[in-house]
Amino acid sequence: MRTYHRTPQQRDRRFARVRRMTQTVLIGSGVASGVFVGYAASTAKPVSTVRPPSGAPATSTGATTPTTTLPSTAGSQAPSTVYTPPTTAPVTTTTACYTTPSGTTVCY
């Protein structure tokens, strides 16, 4: 039979140290995972986009371009000219909003 040089108290202390080290590693990794998930959730954007329903009517402003006729000067033979102001495309913006699981509404 083989004799051990460690007493039962020494063996118990060694197991206690290993147990504490294991707990420290597991708790540390859990905290690190929680921090990463919180960071990823705060910087995430929604994957899907909001689209109008398929039966929605097409938007049209129906506006026409105004024209201005400048009068010709009284003794000149030059015909009157028509001024057409430059046109700009209508500005349309799409705002997508979503609600996080915590109840916060985010629009961008």
PyMOL CGO cylinders between C-alpha atoms (Angstrom):
from pymol import cmd
from pymol.cgo import CYLINDER

trace = [
    CYLINDER, 0.00, 0.00, 0.00, 1.17, 3.48, -0.83, 0.3, 1, 1, 1, 1, 1, 1,
    CYLINDER, 1.17, 3.48, -0.83, 1.33, 6.23, 1.76, 0.3, 1, 1, 1, 1, 1, 1,
    CYLINDER, 1.33, 6.23, 1.76, 0.40, 9.84, 0.94, 0.3, 1, 1, 1, 1, 1, 1,
    CYLINDER, 0.40, 9.84, 0.94, 2.41, 12.73, 2.28, 0.3, 1, 1, 1, 1, 1, 1,
    CYLINDER, 2.41, 12.73, 2.28, -0.51, 15.18, 2.33, 0.3, 1, 1, 1, 1, 1, 1,
    CYLINDER, -0.51, 15.18, 2.33, -2.86, 15.39, 5.21, 0.3, 1, 1, 1, 1, 1, 1,
    CYLINDER, -2.86, 15.39, 5.21, -6.62, 15.49, 4.59, 0.3, 1, 1, 1, 1, 1, 1,
    CYLINDER, -6.62, 15.49, 4.59, -6.62, 19.21, 5.49, 0.3, 1, 1, 1, 1, 1, 1,
    CYLINDER, -6.62, 19.21, 5.49, -4.00, 19.95, 2.81, 0.3, 1, 1, 1, 1, 1, 1,
    CYLINDER, -4.00, 19.95, 2.81, -5.97, 17.99, 0.27, 0.3, 1, 1, 1, 1, 1, 1,
    CYLINDER, -5.97, 17.99, 0.27, -9.17, 19.88, 1.15, 0.3, 1, 1, 1, 1, 1, 1,
    CYLINDER, -9.17, 19.88, 1.15, -7.38, 23.24, 0.85, 0.3, 1, 1, 1, 1, 1, 1,
    CYLINDER, -7.38, 23.24, 0.85, -6.08, 22.28, -2.57, 0.3, 1, 1, 1, 1, 1, 1,
    CYLINDER, -6.08, 22.28, -2.57, -9.56, 21.30, -3.77, 0.3, 1, 1, 1, 1, 1, 1,
    CYLINDER, -9.56, 21.30, -3.77, -10.93, 24.56, -2.38, 0.3, 1, 1, 1, 1, 1, 1,
    CYLINDER, -10.93, 24.56, -2.38, -8.33, 26.56, -4.34, 0.3, 1, 1, 1, 1, 1, 1,
    CYLINDER, -8.33, 26.56, -4.34, -9.20, 24.71, -7.55, 0.3, 1, 1, 1, 1, 1, 1,
    CYLINDER, -9.20, 24.71, -7.55, -12.91, 25.26, -6.91, 0.3, 1, 1, 1, 1, 1, 1,
    CYLINDER, -12.91, 25.26, -6.91, -12.41, 29.00, -6.36, 0.3, 1, 1, 1, 1, 1, 1,
    CYLINDER, -12.41, 29.00, -6.36, -10.31, 29.27, -9.53, 0.3, 1, 1, 1, 1, 1, 1,
    CYLINDER, -10.31, 29.27, -9.53, -12.97, 27.44, -11.54, 0.3, 1, 1, 1, 1, 1, 1,
    CYLINDER, -12.97, 27.44, -11.54, -15.72, 29.69, -10.16, 0.3, 1, 1, 1, 1, 1, 1,
    CYLINDER, -15.72, 29.69, -10.16, -13.67, 32.80, -10.94, 0.3, 1, 1, 1, 1, 1, 1,
    CYLINDER, -13.67, 32.80, -10.94, -13.13, 31.72, -14.55, 0.3, 1, 1, 1, 1, 1, 1,
    CYLINDER, -13.13, 31.72, -14.55, -16.80, 30.82, -15.08, 0.3, 1, 1, 1, 1, 1, 1,
    CYLINDER, -16.80, 30.82, -15.08, -18.13, 34.02, -13.50, 0.3, 1, 1, 1, 1, 1, 1,
    CYLINDER, -18.13, 34.02, -13.50, -15.61, 36.14, -15.42, 0.3, 1, 1, 1, 1, 1, 1,
    CYLINDER, -15.61, 36.14, -15.42, -16.58, 34.58, -18.73, 0.3, 1, 1, 1, 1, 1, 1,
    CYLINDER, -16.58, 34.58, -18.73, -20.26, 35.08, -17.93, 0.3, 1, 1, 1, 1, 1, 1,
    CYLINDER, -20.26, 35.08, -17.93, -19.70, 38.76, -17.16, 0.3, 1, 1, 1, 1, 1, 1,
    CYLINDER, -19.70, 38.76, -17.16, -17.65, 39.21, -20.34, 0.3, 1, 1, 1, 1, 1, 1,
    CYLINDER, -17.65, 39.21, -20.34, -20.40, 37.55, -22.40, 0.3, 1, 1, 1, 1, 1, 1,
    CYLINDER, -20.40, 37.55, -22.40, -23.02, 39.79, -20.83, 0.3, 1, 1, 1, 1, 1, 1,
    CYLINDER, -23.02, 39.79, -20.83, -21.01, 42.91, -21.60, 0.3, 1, 1, 1, 1, 1, 1,
    CYLINDER, -21.01, 42.91, -21.60, -20.53, 41.82, -25.21, 0.3, 1, 1, 1, 1, 1, 1,
    CYLINDER, -20.53, 41.82, -25.21, -24.24, 41.03, -25.67, 0.3, 1, 1, 1, 1, 1, 1,
    CYLINDER, -24.24, 41.03, -25.67, -25.17, 44.41, -24.22, 0.3, 1, 1, 1, 1, 1, 1,
    CYLINDER, -25.17, 44.41, -24.22, -22.76, 46.19, -26.55, 0.3, 1, 1, 1, 1, 1, 1,
    CYLINDER, -22.76, 46.19, -26.55, -23.95, 44.26, -29.60, 0.3, 1, 1, 1, 1, 1, 1,
    CYLINDER, -23.95, 44.26, -29.60, -27.60, 44.95, -28.75, 0.3, 1, 1, 1, 1, 1, 1,
    CYLINDER, -27.60, 44.95, -28.75, -26.98, 48.67, -28.34, 0.3, 1, 1, 1, 1, 1, 1,
    CYLINDER, -26.98, 48.67, -28.34, -25.24, 49.01, -31.72, 0.3, 1, 1, 1, 1, 1, 1,
    CYLINDER, -25.24, 49.01, -31.72, -27.50, 46.68, -33.72, 0.3, 1, 1, 1, 1, 1, 1,
    CYLINDER, -27.50, 46.68, -33.72, -29.83, 47.89, -36.45, 0.3, 1, 1, 1, 1, 1, 1,
    CYLINDER, -29.83, 47.89, -36.45, -32.93, 46.07, -37.64, 0.3, 1, 1, 1, 1, 1, 1,
    CYLINDER, -32.93, 46.07, -37.64, -32.45, 43.53, -40.38, 0.3, 1, 1, 1, 1, 1, 1,
    CYLINDER, -32.45, 43.53, -40.38, -35.75, 44.08, -42.18, 0.3, 1, 1, 1, 1, 1, 1,
    CYLINDER, -35.75, 44.08, -42.18, -36.93, 47.30, -43.75, 0.3, 1, 1, 1, 1, 1, 1,
    CYLINDER, -36.93, 47.30, -43.75, -40.39, 48.80, -43.56, 0.3, 1, 1, 1, 1, 1, 1,
    CYLINDER, -40.39, 48.80, -43.56, -42.18, 48.79, -46.91, 0.3, 1, 1, 1, 1, 1, 1,
    CYLINDER, -42.18, 48.79, -46.91, -45.52, 50.38, -47.76, 0.3, 1, 1, 1, 1, 1, 1,
    CYLINDER, -45.52, 50.38, -47.76, -48.41, 47.99, -48.37, 0.3, 1, 1, 1, 1, 1, 1,
    CYLINDER, -48.41, 47.99, -48.37, -48.66, 46.67, -51.90, 0.3, 1, 1, 1, 1, 1, 1,
    CYLINDER, -48.66, 46.67, -51.90, -52.07, 48.31, -52.38, 0.3, 1, 1, 1, 1, 1, 1,
    CYLINDER, -52.07, 48.31, -52.38, -50.84, 51.78, -51.43, 0.3, 1, 1, 1, 1, 1, 1,
    CYLINDER, -50.84, 51.78, -51.43, -51.39, 54.43, -54.11, 0.3, 1, 1, 1, 1, 1, 1,
    CYLINDER, -51.39, 54.43, -54.11, -48.38, 55.93, -55.85, 0.3, 1, 1, 1, 1, 1, 1,
    CYLINDER, -48.38, 55.93, -55.85, -47.51, 59.35, -54.53, 0.3, 1, 1, 1, 1, 1, 1,
    CYLINDER, -47.51, 59.35, -54.53, -47.68, 62.20, -56.99, 0.3, 1, 1, 1, 1, 1, 1,
    CYLINDER, -47.68, 62.20, -56.99, -47.63, 65.88, -56.24, 0.3, 1, 1, 1, 1, 1, 1,
    CYLINDER, -47.63, 65.88, -56.24, -49.47, 66.79, -59.42, 0.3, 1, 1, 1, 1, 1, 1,
    CYLINDER, -49.47, 66.79, -59.42, -47.65, 70.11, -59.46, 0.3, 1, 1, 1, 1, 1, 1,
    CYLINDER, -47.65, 70.11, -59.46, -46.88, 71.75, -62.76, 0.3, 1, 1, 1, 1, 1, 1,
    CYLINDER, -46.88, 71.75, -62.76, -43.93, 73.94, -63.55, 0.3, 1, 1, 1, 1, 1, 1,
    CYLINDER, -43.93, 73.94, -63.55, -44.91, 77.62, -63.44, 0.3, 1, 1, 1, 1, 1, 1,
    CYLINDER, -44.91, 77.62, -63.44, -43.90, 79.77, -66.37, 0.3, 1, 1, 1, 1, 1, 1,
    CYLINDER, -43.90, 79.77, -66.37, -43.53, 83.52, -66.48, 0.3, 1, 1, 1, 1, 1, 1,
    CYLINDER, -43.53, 83.52, -66.48, -43.82, 85.55, -69.63, 0.3, 1, 1, 1, 1, 1, 1,
    CYLINDER, -43.82, 85.55, -69.63, -41.69, 88.66, -69.69, 0.3, 1, 1, 1, 1, 1, 1,
    CYLINDER, -41.69, 88.66, -69.69, -43.15, 91.56, -71.63, 0.3, 1, 1, 1, 1, 1, 1,
    CYLINDER, -43.15, 91.56, -71.63, -41.25, 92.73, -74.66, 0.3, 1, 1, 1, 1, 1, 1,
    CYLINDER, -41.25, 92.73, -74.66, -39.97, 96.29, -74.60, 0.3, 1, 1, 1, 1, 1, 1,
    CYLINDER, -39.97, 96.29, -74.60, -42.02, 98.84, -76.47, 0.3, 1, 1, 1, 1, 1, 1,
    CYLINDER, -42.02, 98.84, -76.47, -40.02, 99.66, -79.60, 0.3, 1, 1, 1, 1, 1, 1,
    CYLINDER, -40.02, 99.66, -79.60, -37.93, 96.57, -79.92, 0.3, 1, 1, 1, 1, 1, 1,
    CYLINDER, -37.93, 96.57, -79.92, -38.55, 93.81, -82.36, 0.3, 1, 1, 1, 1, 1, 1,
    CYLINDER, -38.55, 93.81, -82.36, -37.40, 91.10, -79.91, 0.3, 1, 1, 1, 1, 1, 1,
    CYLINDER, -37.40, 91.10, -79.91, -40.07, 88.56, -79.10, 0.3, 1, 1, 1, 1, 1, 1,
    CYLINDER, -40.07, 88.56, -79.10, -41.01, 88.04, -75.49, 0.3, 1, 1, 1, 1, 1, 1,
    CYLINDER, -41.01, 88.04, -75.49, -39.15, 85.24, -73.73, 0.3, 1, 1, 1, 1, 1, 1,
    CYLINDER, -39.15, 85.24, -73.73, -40.60, 82.65, -71.43, 0.3, 1, 1, 1, 1, 1, 1,
    CYLINDER, -40.60, 82.65, -71.43, -38.77, 82.02, -68.14, 0.3, 1, 1, 1, 1, 1, 1,
    CYLINDER, -38.77, 82.02, -68.14, -39.02, 78.51, -66.76, 0.3, 1, 1, 1, 1, 1, 1,
    CYLINDER, -39.02, 78.51, -66.76, -37.59, 78.17, -63.25, 0.3, 1, 1, 1, 1, 1, 1,
    CYLINDER, -37.59, 78.17, -63.25, -35.46, 75.14, -62.57, 0.3, 1, 1, 1, 1, 1, 1,
    CYLINDER, -35.46, 75.14, -62.57, -37.29, 72.18, -61.11, 0.3, 1, 1, 1, 1, 1, 1,
    CYLINDER, -37.29, 72.18, -61.11, -36.20, 70.08, -58.21, 0.3, 1, 1, 1, 1, 1, 1,
    CYLINDER, -36.20, 70.08, -58.21, -37.18, 66.56, -57.43, 0.3, 1, 1, 1, 1, 1, 1,
    CYLINDER, -37.18, 66.56, -57.43, -39.42, 66.17, -54.41, 0.3, 1, 1, 1, 1, 1, 1,
    CYLINDER, -39.42, 66.17, -54.41, -37.54, 65.17, -51.30, 0.3, 1, 1, 1, 1, 1, 1,
    CYLINDER, -37.54, 65.17, -51.30, -38.76, 61.91, -49.86, 0.3, 1, 1, 1, 1, 1, 1,
    CYLINDER, -38.76, 61.91, -49.86, -37.29, 60.35, -46.78, 0.3, 1, 1, 1, 1, 1, 1,
    CYLINDER, -37.29, 60.35, -46.78, -38.00, 56.96, -45.36, 0.3, 1, 1, 1, 1, 1, 1,
    CYLINDER, -38.00, 56.96, -45.36, -37.96, 56.62, -41.62, 0.3, 1, 1, 1, 1, 1, 1,
    CYLINDER, -37.96, 56.62, -41.62, -37.73, 53.14, -40.18, 0.3, 1, 1, 1, 1, 1, 1,
    CYLINDER, -37.73, 53.14, -40.18, -38.69, 52.68, -36.55, 0.3, 1, 1, 1, 1, 1, 1,
    CYLINDER, -38.69, 52.68, -36.55, -38.49, 49.63, -34.36, 0.3, 1, 1, 1, 1, 1, 1,
    CYLINDER, -38.49, 49.63, -34.36, -39.01, 48.85, -30.71, 0.3, 1, 1, 1, 1, 1, 1,
    CYLINDER, -39.01, 48.85, -30.71, -36.38, 47.04, -28.66, 0.3, 1, 1, 1, 1, 1, 1,
    CYLINDER, -36.38, 47.04, -28.66, -37.34, 44.31, -26.19, 0.3, 1, 1, 1, 1, 1, 1,
    CYLINDER, -37.34, 44.31, -26.19, -36.79, 46.79, -23.37, 0.3, 1, 1, 1, 1, 1, 1,
    CYLINDER, -36.79, 46.79, -23.37, -39.52, 49.06, -24.81, 0.3, 1, 1, 1, 1, 1, 1,
    CYLINDER, -39.52, 49.06, -24.81, -37.31, 51.75, -26.36, 0.3, 1, 1, 1, 1, 1, 1,
    CYLINDER, -37.31, 51.75, -26.36, -38.41, 52.98, -29.80, 0.3, 1, 1, 1, 1, 1, 1,
    CYLINDER, -38.41, 52.98, -29.80, -35.57, 53.77, -32.19, 0.3, 1, 1, 1, 1, 1, 1,
    CYLINDER, -35.57, 53.77, -32.19, -36.06, 55.59, -35.52, 0.3, 1, 1, 1, 1, 1, 1,
    CYLINDER, -36.06, 55.59, -35.52, -33.43, 56.30, -38.12, 0.3, 1, 1, 1, 1, 1, 1,
]
cmd.load_cgo(trace, "trace")
